Amino acid sequence: NADIAYSWNVQTVNGNRGTGARPRNIGGNNLFAVLGYATRLGTASGFAYLVDQDASAVQGFRLSSQTYGVRFAGKAA
């Protein structure tokens, strides 16, 4: 199975009054993906959360990141 989401804009909690270092929204390329493969022993999954925020006013806060991981869930007698 695959679950993939892409976002090009993030709304912040600052609402209509957001300006400067507290903007109303932040543009960027964000990809969230989870891929899973079922076997008779369990399910192997891998994920990637790739966040690339482009707002120059907030770059000092380092809002971009890359997170990867794997998981195996199953059981045997």
PyMOL Python script that loads the backbone (N, CA, C, O; Angstrom):
from pymol import cmd

cmd.read_pdbstr("""\
ATOM      1  N   ASN A   1       0.829  -1.181   0.000  1.00  0.00           N
ATOM      2  CA  ASN A   1       0.000   0.000   0.000  1.00  0.00           C
ATOM      3  C   ASN A   1       0.875   1.246   0.000  1.00  0.00           C
ATOM      4  O   ASN A   1       2.050   1.196   0.361  1.00  0.00           O
ATOM      5  N   ALA A   2       0.299   2.332  -0.399  1.00  0.00           N
ATOM      6  CA  ALA A   2       1.015   3.606  -0.449  1.00  0.00           C
ATOM      7  C   ALA A   2       0.080   4.718   0.008  1.00  0.00           C
ATOM      8  O   ALA A   2      -1.089   4.762  -0.375  1.00  0.00           O
ATOM      9  N   ASP A   3       0.610   5.605   0.825  1.00  0.00           N
ATOM     10  CA  ASP A   3      -0.123   6.777   1.277  1.00  0.00           C
ATOM     11  C   ASP A   3       0.812   7.968   1.096  1.00  0.00           C
ATOM     12  O   ASP A   3       1.795   8.108   1.823  1.00  0.00           O
ATOM     13  N   ILE A   4       0.504   8.824   0.127  1.00  0.00           N
ATOM     14  CA  ILE A   4       1.396   9.925  -0.235  1.00  0.00           C
ATOM     15  C   ILE A   4       0.603  11.231  -0.259  1.00  0.00           C
ATOM     16  O   ILE A   4      -0.483  11.298  -0.835  1.00  0.00           O
ATOM     17  N   ALA A   5       1.157  12.268   0.371  1.00  0.00           N
ATOM     18  CA  ALA A   5       0.509  13.587   0.371  1.00  0.00           C
ATOM     19  C   ALA A   5       1.549  14.652   0.037  1.00  0.00           C
ATOM     20  O   ALA A   5       2.693  14.587   0.487  1.00  0.00           O
ATOM     21  N   TYR A   6       1.132  15.628  -0.758  1.00  0.00           N
ATOM     22  CA  TYR A   6       1.990  16.750  -1.139  1.00  0.00           C
ATOM     23  C   TYR A   6       1.293  18.051  -0.750  1.00  0.00           C
ATOM     24  O   TYR A   6       0.090  18.202  -0.961  1.00  0.00           O
ATOM     25  N   SER A   7       2.044  18.979  -0.188  1.00  0.00           N
ATOM     26  CA  SER A   7       1.496  20.279   0.205  1.00  0.00           C
ATOM     27  C   SER A   7       2.432  21.374  -0.285  1.00  0.00           C
ATOM     28  O   SER A   7       3.649  21.250  -0.150  1.00  0.00           O
ATOM     29  N   TRP A   8       1.886  22.440  -0.850  1.00  0.00           N
ATOM     30  CA  TRP A   8       2.700  23.549  -1.346  1.00  0.00           C
ATOM     31  C   TRP A   8       2.517  24.809  -0.514  1.00  0.00           C
ATOM     32  O   TRP A   8       3.161  25.822  -0.787  1.00  0.00           O
ATOM     33  N   ASN A   9       1.651  24.766   0.498  1.00  0.00           N
ATOM     34  CA  ASN A   9       1.399  25.943   1.314  1.00  0.00           C
ATOM     35  C   ASN A   9       0.900  25.497   2.684  1.00  0.00           C
ATOM     36  O   ASN A   9       0.074  24.589   2.778  1.00  0.00           O
ATOM     37  N   VAL A  10       1.388  26.120   3.731  1.00  0.00           N
ATOM     38  CA  VAL A  10       0.989  25.781   5.090  1.00  0.00           C
ATOM     39  C   VAL A  10       0.391  27.024   5.745  1.00  0.00           C
ATOM     40  O   VAL A  10       1.033  28.073   5.790  1.00  0.00           O
ATOM     41  N   GLN A  11      -0.829  26.909   6.249  1.00  0.00           N
ATOM     42  CA  GLN A  11      -1.449  28.000   6.993  1.00  0.00           C
ATOM     43  C   GLN A  11      -0.916  27.972   8.422  1.00  0.00           C
ATOM     44  O   GLN A  11      -0.822  26.905   9.028  1.00  0.00           O
ATOM     45  N   THR A  12      -0.568  29.131   8.960  1.00  0.00           N
ATOM     46  CA  THR A  12      -0.056  29.202  10.325  1.00  0.00           C
ATOM     47  C   THR A  12      -1.178  29.578  11.288  1.00  0.00           C
ATOM     48  O   THR A  12      -2.300  29.857  10.866  1.00  0.00           O
ATOM     49  N   VAL A  13      -0.874  29.582  12.570  1.00  0.00           N
ATOM     50  CA  VAL A  13      -1.860  29.938  13.589  1.00  0.00           C
ATOM     51  C   VAL A  13      -1.985  31.452  13.758  1.00  0.00           C
ATOM     52  O   VAL A  13      -2.770  31.910  14.588  1.00  0.00           O
ATOM     53  N   ASN A  14      -1.232  32.235  12.991  1.00  0.00           N
ATOM     54  CA  ASN A  14      -1.232  33.681  13.149  1.00  0.00           C
ATOM     55  C   ASN A  14      -2.446  34.370  12.534  1.00  0.00           C
ATOM     56  O   ASN A  14      -2.695  35.538  12.834  1.00  0.00           O
ATOM     57  N   GLY A  15      -3.204  33.687  11.688  1.00  0.00           N
ATOM     58  CA  GLY A  15      -4.426  34.241  11.125  1.00  0.00           C
ATOM     59  C   GLY A  15      -4.202  35.472  10.265  1.00  0.00           C
ATOM     60  O   GLY A  15      -3.126  35.660   9.697  1.00  0.00           O
ATOM     61  N   ASN A  16      -5.218  36.300  10.174  1.00  0.00           N
ATOM     62  CA  ASN A  16      -5.178  37.489   9.314  1.00  0.00           C
ATOM     63  C   ASN A  16      -4.182  38.540   9.778  1.00  0.00           C
ATOM     64  O   ASN A  16      -3.795  39.397   8.983  1.00  0.00           O
ATOM     65  N   ARG A  17      -3.759  38.505  11.013  1.00  0.00           N
ATOM     66  CA  ARG A  17      -2.839  39.516  11.543  1.00  0.00           C
ATOM     67  C   ARG A  17      -1.372  39.125  11.394  1.00  0.00           C
ATOM     68  O   ARG A  17      -0.495  39.857  11.851  1.00  0.00           O
ATOM     69  N   GLY A  18      -1.094  38.003  10.772  1.00  0.00           N
ATOM     70  CA  GLY A  18       0.280  37.550  10.622  1.00  0.00           C
ATOM     71  C   GLY A  18       1.085  38.412   9.659  1.00  0.00           C
ATOM     72  O   GLY A  18       0.646  38.680   8.541  1.00  0.00           O
ATOM     73  N   THR A  19       2.264  38.846  10.098  1.00  0.00           N
ATOM     74  CA  THR A  19       3.192  39.633   9.272  1.00  0.00           C
ATOM     75  C   THR A  19       4.619  39.318   9.686  1.00  0.00           C
ATOM     76  O   THR A  19       4.847  38.747  10.753  1.00  0.00           O
ATOM     77  N   GLY A  20       5.577  39.687   8.851  1.00  0.00           N
ATOM     78  CA  GLY A  20       6.996  39.554   9.184  1.00  0.00           C
ATOM     79  C   GLY A  20       7.395  38.145   9.536  1.00  0.00           C
ATOM     80  O   GLY A  20       7.171  37.218   8.758  1.00  0.00           O
ATOM     81  N   ALA A  21       7.996  37.972  10.729  1.00  0.00           N
ATOM     82  CA  ALA A  21       8.470  36.660  11.170  1.00  0.00           C
ATOM     83  C   ALA A  21       7.320  35.745  11.590  1.00  0.00           C
ATOM     84  O   ALA A  21       7.545  34.569  11.877  1.00  0.00           O
ATOM     85  N   ARG A  22       6.100  36.262  11.630  1.00  0.00           N
ATOM     86  CA  ARG A  22       4.911  35.462  11.939  1.00  0.00           C
ATOM     87  C   ARG A  22       3.908  35.590  10.794  1.00  0.00           C
ATOM     88  O   ARG A  22       2.874  36.241  10.940  1.00  0.00           O
ATOM     89  N   PRO A  23       4.213  34.974   9.668  1.00  0.00           N
ATOM     90  CA  PRO A  23       3.364  35.133   8.477  1.00  0.00           C
ATOM     91  C   PRO A  23       2.044  34.380   8.589  1.00  0.00           C
ATOM     92  O   PRO A  23       1.883  33.501   9.437  1.00  0.00           O
ATOM     93  N   ARG A  24       1.096  34.743   7.712  1.00  0.00           N
ATOM     94  CA  ARG A  24      -0.194  34.051   7.648  1.00  0.00           C
ATOM     95  C   ARG A  24      -0.039  32.650   7.090  1.00  0.00           C
ATOM     96  O   ARG A  24      -0.704  31.718   7.542  1.00  0.00           O
ATOM     97  N   ASN A  25       0.841  32.498   6.105  1.00  0.00           N
ATOM     98  CA  ASN A  25       1.084  31.181   5.521  1.00  0.00           C
ATOM     99  C   ASN A  25       2.533  31.111   5.046  1.00  0.00           C
ATOM    100  O   ASN A  25       3.199  32.132   4.874  1.00  0.00           O
ATOM    101  N   ILE A  26       3.000  29.890   4.839  1.00  0.00           N
ATOM    102  CA  ILE A  26       4.383  29.648   4.421  1.00  0.00           C
ATOM    103  C   ILE A  26       4.339  28.729   3.211  1.00  0.00           C
ATOM    104  O   ILE A  26       3.779  27.635   3.276  1.00  0.00           O
ATOM    105  N   GLY A  27       4.929  29.172   2.110  1.00  0.00           N
ATOM    106  CA  GLY A  27       4.999  28.348   0.915  1.00  0.00           C
ATOM    107  C   GLY A  27       6.167  27.395   0.980  1.00  0.00           C
ATOM    108  O   GLY A  27       7.110  27.601   1.744  1.00  0.00           O
ATOM    109  N   GLY A  28       6.100  26.359   0.181  1.00  0.00           N
ATOM    110  CA  GLY A  28       7.198  25.400   0.140  1.00  0.00           C
ATOM    111  C   GLY A  28       6.725  24.085  -0.443  1.00  0.00           C
ATOM    112  O   GLY A  28       5.546  23.927  -0.760  1.00  0.00           O
ATOM    113  N   ASN A  29       7.631  23.151  -0.583  1.00  0.00           N
ATOM    114  CA  ASN A  29       7.329  21.824  -1.101  1.00  0.00           C
ATOM    115  C   ASN A  29       7.425  20.828   0.035  1.00  0.00           C
ATOM    116  O   ASN A  29       8.509  20.599   0.573  1.00  0.00           O
ATOM    117  N   ASN A  30       6.309  20.238   0.402  1.00  0.00           N
ATOM    118  CA  ASN A  30       6.257  19.284   1.507  1.00  0.00           C
ATOM    119  C   ASN A  30       5.717  17.963   0.990  1.00  0.00           C
ATOM    120  O   ASN A  30       4.672  17.926   0.340  1.00  0.00           O
ATOM    121  N   LEU A  31       6.420  16.888   1.273  1.00  0.00           N
ATOM    122  CA  LEU A  31       6.015  15.557   0.833  1.00  0.00           C
ATOM    123  C   LEU A  31       5.994  14.630   2.041  1.00  0.00           C
ATOM    124  O   LEU A  31       6.970  14.541   2.786  1.00  0.00           O
ATOM    125  N   PHE A  32       4.867  13.938   2.227  1.00  0.00           N
ATOM    126  CA  PHE A  32       4.707  12.983   3.310  1.00  0.00           C
ATOM    127  C   PHE A  32       4.317  11.654   2.675  1.00  0.00           C
ATOM    128  O   PHE A  32       3.283  11.561   2.015  1.00  0.00           O
ATOM    129  N   ALA A  33       5.133  10.636   2.869  1.00  0.00           N
ATOM    130  CA  ALA A  33       4.895   9.358   2.196  1.00  0.00           C
ATOM    131  C   ALA A  33       5.108   8.187   3.151  1.00  0.00           C
ATOM    132  O   ALA A  33       6.066   8.164   3.923  1.00  0.00           O
ATOM    133  N   VAL A  34       4.198   7.216   3.086  1.00  0.00           N
ATOM    134  CA  VAL A  34       4.315   5.956   3.820  1.00  0.00           C
ATOM    135  C   VAL A  34       4.056   4.836   2.822  1.00  0.00           C
ATOM    136  O   VAL A  34       3.020   4.813   2.157  1.00  0.00           O
ATOM    137  N   LEU A  35       4.995   3.916   2.724  1.00  0.00           N
ATOM    138  CA  LEU A  35       4.867   2.762   1.837  1.00  0.00           C
ATOM    139  C   LEU A  35       4.914   1.500   2.690  1.00  0.00           C
ATOM    140  O   LEU A  35       5.780   1.365   3.554  1.00  0.00           O
ATOM    141  N   GLY A  36       3.982   0.573   2.451  1.00  0.00           N
ATOM    142  CA  GLY A  36       3.948  -0.658   3.225  1.00  0.00           C
ATOM    143  C   GLY A  36       3.867  -1.882   2.324  1.00  0.00           C
ATOM    144  O   GLY A  36       3.316  -1.830   1.225  1.00  0.00           O
ATOM    145  N   TYR A  37       4.428  -2.985   2.813  1.00  0.00           N
ATOM    146  CA  TYR A  37       4.403  -4.238   2.073  1.00  0.00           C
ATOM    147  C   TYR A  37       4.079  -5.364   3.056  1.00  0.00           C
ATOM    148  O   TYR A  37       4.819  -5.592   4.013  1.00  0.00           O
ATOM    149  N   ALA A  38       2.978  -6.060   2.816  1.00  0.00           N
ATOM    150  CA  ALA A  38       2.554  -7.136   3.705  1.00  0.00           C
ATOM    151  C   ALA A  38       3.179  -8.463   3.302  1.00  0.00           C
ATOM    152  O   ALA A  38       3.196  -8.818   2.123  1.00  0.00           O
ATOM    153  N   THR A  39       3.691  -9.192   4.287  1.00  0.00           N
ATOM    154  CA  THR A  39       4.206 -10.547   4.098  1.00  0.00           C
ATOM    155  C   THR A  39       3.435 -11.478   5.047  1.00  0.00           C
ATOM    156  O   THR A  39       2.594 -11.015   5.818  1.00  0.00           O
ATOM    157  N   ARG A  40       3.712 -12.760   4.995  1.00  0.00           N
ATOM    158  CA  ARG A  40       3.008 -13.678   5.899  1.00  0.00           C
ATOM    159  C   ARG A  40       3.502 -13.535   7.343  1.00  0.00           C
ATOM    160  O   ARG A  40       2.817 -13.977   8.265  1.00  0.00           O
ATOM    161  N   LEU A  41       4.661 -12.936   7.559  1.00  0.00           N
ATOM    162  CA  LEU A  41       5.189 -12.721   8.906  1.00  0.00           C
ATOM    163  C   LEU A  41       4.770 -11.374   9.503  1.00  0.00           C
ATOM    164  O   LEU A  41       4.808 -11.198  10.721  1.00  0.00           O
ATOM    165  N   GLY A  42       4.376 -10.436   8.659  1.00  0.00           N
ATOM    166  CA  GLY A  42       4.006  -9.116   9.154  1.00  0.00           C
ATOM    167  C   GLY A  42       4.061  -8.090   8.036  1.00  0.00           C
ATOM    168  O   GLY A  42       4.125  -8.439   6.858  1.00  0.00           O
ATOM    169  N   THR A  43       4.036  -6.836   8.414  1.00  0.00           N
ATOM    170  CA  THR A  43       4.048  -5.747   7.440  1.00  0.00           C
ATOM    171  C   THR A  43       5.297  -4.894   7.618  1.00  0.00           C
ATOM    172  O   THR A  43       5.580  -4.418   8.718  1.00  0.00           O
ATOM    173  N   ALA A  44       6.038  -4.703   6.538  1.00  0.00           N
ATOM    174  CA  ALA A  44       7.205  -3.824   6.529  1.00  0.00           C
ATOM    175  C   ALA A  44       6.765  -2.469   5.963  1.00  0.00           C
ATOM    176  O   ALA A  44       6.117  -2.407   4.918  1.00  0.00           O
ATOM    177  N   SER A  45       7.119  -1.403   6.651  1.00  0.00           N
ATOM    178  CA  SER A  45       6.737  -0.054   6.224  1.00  0.00           C
ATOM    179  C   SER A  45       7.949   0.863   6.236  1.00  0.00           C
ATOM    180  O   SER A  45       8.864   0.706   7.045  1.00  0.00           O
ATOM    181  N   GLY A  46       7.934   1.804   5.339  1.00  0.00           N
ATOM    182  CA  GLY A  46       8.950   2.846   5.306  1.00  0.00           C
ATOM    183  C   GLY A  46       8.269   4.182   5.138  1.00  0.00           C
ATOM    184  O   GLY A  46       7.234   4.279   4.478  1.00  0.00           O
ATOM    185  N   PHE A  47       8.844   5.218   5.732  1.00  0.00           N
ATOM    186  CA  PHE A  47       8.216   6.526   5.605  1.00  0.00           C
ATOM    187  C   PHE A  47       9.249   7.610   5.376  1.00  0.00           C
ATOM    188  O   PHE A  47      10.419   7.466   5.733  1.00  0.00           O
ATOM    189  N   ALA A  48       8.792   8.703   4.771  1.00  0.00           N
ATOM    190  CA  ALA A  48       9.628   9.882   4.536  1.00  0.00           C
ATOM    191  C   ALA A  48       8.757  11.117   4.723  1.00  0.00           C
ATOM    192  O   ALA A  48       7.693  11.234   4.115  1.00  0.00           O
ATOM    193  N   TYR A  49       9.214  12.034   5.566  1.00  0.00           N
ATOM    194  CA  TYR A  49       8.554  13.321   5.767  1.00  0.00           C
ATOM    195  C   TYR A  49       9.550  14.386   5.324  1.00  0.00           C
ATOM    196  O   TYR A  49      10.519  14.660   6.031  1.00  0.00           O
ATOM    197  N   LEU A  50       9.318  14.985   4.163  1.00  0.00           N
ATOM    198  CA  LEU A  50      10.242  15.953   3.583  1.00  0.00           C
ATOM    199  C   LEU A  50       9.580  17.328   3.603  1.00  0.00           C
ATOM    200  O   LEU A  50       8.618  17.570   2.874  1.00  0.00           O
ATOM    201  N   VAL A  51      10.093  18.218   4.433  1.00  0.00           N
ATOM    202  CA  VAL A  51       9.519  19.544   4.614  1.00  0.00           C
ATOM    203  C   VAL A  51      10.533  20.573   4.127  1.00  0.00           C
ATOM    204  O   VAL A  51      11.654  20.632   4.631  1.00  0.00           O
ATOM    205  N   ASP A  52      10.137  21.383   3.147  1.00  0.00           N
ATOM    206  CA  ASP A  52      11.020  22.406   2.579  1.00  0.00           C
ATOM    207  C   ASP A  52      10.258  23.734   2.550  1.00  0.00           C
ATOM    208  O   ASP A  52       9.563  24.032   1.578  1.00  0.00           O
ATOM    209  N   GLN A  53      10.388  24.522   3.603  1.00  0.00           N
ATOM    210  CA  GLN A  53       9.688  25.798   3.709  1.00  0.00           C
ATOM    211  C   GLN A  53      10.519  26.893   3.055  1.00  0.00           C
ATOM    212  O   GLN A  53      11.718  27.002   3.309  1.00  0.00           O
ATOM    213  N   ASP A  54       9.879  27.708   2.209  1.00  0.00           N
ATOM    214  CA  ASP A  54      10.582  28.703   1.406  1.00  0.00           C
ATOM    215  C   ASP A  54      10.517  30.125   1.932  1.00  0.00           C
ATOM    216  O   ASP A  54      11.184  30.995   1.371  1.00  0.00           O
ATOM    217  N   ALA A  55       9.758  30.409   2.967  1.00  0.00           N
ATOM    218  CA  ALA A  55       9.558  31.788   3.416  1.00  0.00           C
ATOM    219  C   ALA A  55      10.861  32.383   3.932  1.00  0.00           C
ATOM    220  O   ALA A  55      11.430  31.883   4.902  1.00  0.00           O
ATOM    221  N   SER A  56      11.339  33.449   3.290  1.00  0.00           N
ATOM    222  CA  SER A  56      12.610  34.061   3.682  1.00  0.00           C
ATOM    223  C   SER A  56      12.529  34.703   5.060  1.00  0.00           C
ATOM    224  O   SER A  56      13.541  34.776   5.756  1.00  0.00           O
ATOM    225  N   ALA A  57      11.357  35.170   5.472  1.00  0.00           N
ATOM    226  CA  ALA A  57      11.218  35.822   6.775  1.00  0.00           C
ATOM    227  C   ALA A  57      11.398  34.845   7.931  1.00  0.00           C
ATOM    228  O   ALA A  57      11.720  35.259   9.045  1.00  0.00           O
ATOM    229  N   VAL A  58      11.196  33.558   7.681  1.00  0.00           N
ATOM    230  CA  VAL A  58      11.291  32.581   8.763  1.00  0.00           C
ATOM    231  C   VAL A  58      12.439  31.593   8.580  1.00  0.00           C
ATOM    232  O   VAL A  58      12.521  30.616   9.324  1.00  0.00           O
ATOM    233  N   GLN A  59      13.316  31.815   7.623  1.00  0.00           N
ATOM    234  CA  GLN A  59      14.416  30.870   7.395  1.00  0.00           C
ATOM    235  C   GLN A  59      15.344  30.781   8.604  1.00  0.00           C
ATOM    236  O   GLN A  59      15.994  29.755   8.806  1.00  0.00           O
ATOM    237  N   GLY A  60      15.414  31.833   9.403  1.00  0.00           N
ATOM    238  CA  GLY A  60      16.235  31.767  10.609  1.00  0.00           C
ATOM    239  C   GLY A  60      15.757  30.715  11.585  1.00  0.00           C
ATOM    240  O   GLY A  60      16.525  30.264  12.434  1.00  0.00           O
ATOM    241  N   PHE A  61      14.497  30.317  11.478  1.00  0.00           N
ATOM    242  CA  PHE A  61      13.949  29.300  12.370  1.00  0.00           C
ATOM    243  C   PHE A  61      14.189  27.884  11.851  1.00  0.00           C
ATOM    244  O   PHE A  61      13.845  26.914  12.527  1.00  0.00           O
ATOM    245  N   ARG A  62      14.767  27.755  10.676  1.00  0.00           N
ATOM    246  CA  ARG A  62      15.118  26.448  10.101  1.00  0.00           C
ATOM    247  C   ARG A  62      13.919  25.513  10.057  1.00  0.00           C
ATOM    248  O   ARG A  62      13.917  24.473  10.716  1.00  0.00           O
ATOM    249  N   LEU A  63      12.894  25.878   9.278  1.00  0.00           N
ATOM    250  CA  LEU A  63      11.671  25.102   9.213  1.00  0.00           C
ATOM    251  C   LEU A  63      11.737  23.924   8.247  1.00  0.00           C
ATOM    252  O   LEU A  63      10.769  23.171   8.143  1.00  0.00           O
ATOM    253  N   SER A  64      12.832  23.747   7.550  1.00  0.00           N
ATOM    254  CA  SER A  64      12.966  22.630   6.620  1.00  0.00           C
ATOM    255  C   SER A  64      13.599  21.437   7.327  1.00  0.00           C
ATOM    256  O   SER A  64      14.488  21.599   8.163  1.00  0.00           O
ATOM    257  N   SER A  65      13.128  20.230   6.981  1.00  0.00           N
ATOM    258  CA  SER A  65      13.702  19.027   7.587  1.00  0.00           C
ATOM    259  C   SER A  65      13.411  17.815   6.709  1.00  0.00           C
ATOM    260  O   SER A  65      12.545  17.852   5.835  1.00  0.00           O
ATOM    261  N   GLN A  66      14.154  16.745   6.961  1.00  0.00           N
ATOM    262  CA  GLN A  66      13.951  15.466   6.294  1.00  0.00           C
ATOM    263  C   GLN A  66      13.975  14.383   7.368  1.00  0.00           C
ATOM    264  O   GLN A  66      14.953  14.251   8.104  1.00  0.00           O
ATOM    265  N   THR A  67      12.900  13.613   7.452  1.00  0.00           N
ATOM    266  CA  THR A  67      12.805  12.542   8.432  1.00  0.00           C
ATOM    267  C   THR A  67      12.461  11.251   7.698  1.00  0.00           C
ATOM    268  O   THR A  67      11.513  11.205   6.914  1.00  0.00           O
ATOM    269  N   TYR A  68      13.241  10.203   7.961  1.00  0.00           N
ATOM    270  CA  TYR A  68      13.049   8.902   7.325  1.00  0.00           C
ATOM    271  C   TYR A  68      12.956   7.830   8.401  1.00  0.00           C
ATOM    272  O   TYR A  68      13.505   7.990   9.491  1.00  0.00           O
ATOM    273  N   GLY A  69      12.268   6.746   8.100  1.00  0.00           N
ATOM    274  CA  GLY A  69      12.214   5.649   9.054  1.00  0.00           C
ATOM    275  C   GLY A  69      11.637   4.386   8.446  1.00  0.00           C
ATOM    276  O   GLY A  69      11.038   4.414   7.371  1.00  0.00           O
ATOM    277  N   VAL A  70      11.825   3.280   9.148  1.00  0.00           N
ATOM    278  CA  VAL A  70      11.280   1.982   8.752  1.00  0.00           C
ATOM    279  C   VAL A  70      10.653   1.320   9.969  1.00  0.00           C
ATOM    280  O   VAL A  70      10.988   1.634  11.111  1.00  0.00           O
ATOM    281  N   ARG A  71       9.728   0.388   9.698  1.00  0.00           N
ATOM    282  CA  ARG A  71       9.055  -0.318  10.780  1.00  0.00           C
ATOM    283  C   ARG A  71       8.628  -1.687  10.277  1.00  0.00           C
ATOM    284  O   ARG A  71       8.221  -1.847   9.126  1.00  0.00           O
ATOM    285  N   PHE A  72       8.729  -2.664  11.156  1.00  0.00           N
ATOM    286  CA  PHE A  72       8.190  -3.989  10.862  1.00  0.00           C
ATOM    287  C   PHE A  72       7.242  -4.362  11.998  1.00  0.00           C
ATOM    288  O   PHE A  72       7.631  -4.357  13.166  1.00  0.00           O
ATOM    289  N   ALA A  73       5.996  -4.684  11.649  1.00  0.00           N
ATOM    290  CA  ALA A  73       5.005  -5.073  12.650  1.00  0.00           C
ATOM    291  C   ALA A  73       4.484  -6.463  12.310  1.00  0.00           C
ATOM    292  O   ALA A  73       3.990  -6.695  11.207  1.00  0.00           O
ATOM    293  N   GLY A  74       4.596  -7.369  13.244  1.00  0.00           N
ATOM    294  CA  GLY A  74       4.114  -8.713  13.018  1.00  0.00           C
ATOM    295  C   GLY A  74       4.313  -9.567  14.259  1.00  0.00           C
ATOM    296  O   GLY A  74       4.843  -9.098  15.266  1.00  0.00           O
ATOM    297  N   LYS A  75       3.890 -10.810  14.185  1.00  0.00           N
ATOM    298  CA  LYS A  75       4.099 -11.723  15.304  1.00  0.00           C
ATOM    299  C   LYS A  75       4.159 -13.147  14.791  1.00  0.00           C
ATOM    300  O   LYS A  75       3.650 -13.473  13.719  1.00  0.00           O
ATOM    301  N   ALA A  76       4.794 -13.977  15.587  1.00  0.00           N
ATOM    302  CA  ALA A  76       4.930 -15.390  15.218  1.00  0.00           C
ATOM    303  C   ALA A  76       4.610 -16.239  16.447  1.00  0.00           C
ATOM    304  O   ALA A  76       4.788 -15.808  17.587  1.00  0.00           O
ATOM    305  N   ALA A  77       4.143 -17.431  16.190  1.00  0.00           N
ATOM    306  CA  ALA A  77       3.816 -18.347  17.309  1.00  0.00           C
ATOM    307  C   ALA A  77       5.066 -18.816  18.016  1.00  0.00           C
ATOM    308  O   ALA A  77       4.983 -19.586  18.973  1.00  0.00           O
TER     309      ALA A  77
END
""", "prot")
cmd.dss("prot")
cmd.show_as("cartoon", "prot")
cmd.util.cbc("prot")
cmd.orient("prot")
